[in-house]
Amino acid sequence: MVGEDWSYLCGVTQELEADIIIGLLSEESIQVIKQYPDAGAFVKIAYGLKTEVDLYVPTVSLEAALQLIQEAQSVYLEDDDDIEGEFES
């Protein structure tokens, strides 16, 4: 279980999504703990099925982590708009 010094960052539905966020935060030296709610860890280990993943960061890093995720999402969305414009007639 996550201790008092850790705060819930977000929950994602795919392991790959969790790994991308962890990579982003690791580049900024922000630690992340992955937890699988309920029986998720057992299901993942035993059957290799997709399962939800909750991410936690140190409480002192929560605001910085949220900011990094928000910035990454806005860059992704801006790039998406640029691509759509290329296909318009």
Secondary structure as GFF3:
##gff-version 3
##sequence-region A 1 89
A	DSSP	beta_strand	6	12	.	.	.	ID=ss1
A	DSSP	alpha_helix	15	27	.	.	.	ID=ss2
A	DSSP	beta_strand	33	35	.	.	.	ID=ss3
A	DSSP	alpha_helix	40	47	.	.	.	ID=ss4
A	DSSP	beta_strand	53	58	.	.	.	ID=ss5
A	DSSP	three_ten_helix	59	61	.	.	.	ID=ss6
A	DSSP	alpha_helix	62	86	.	.	.	ID=ss7
###
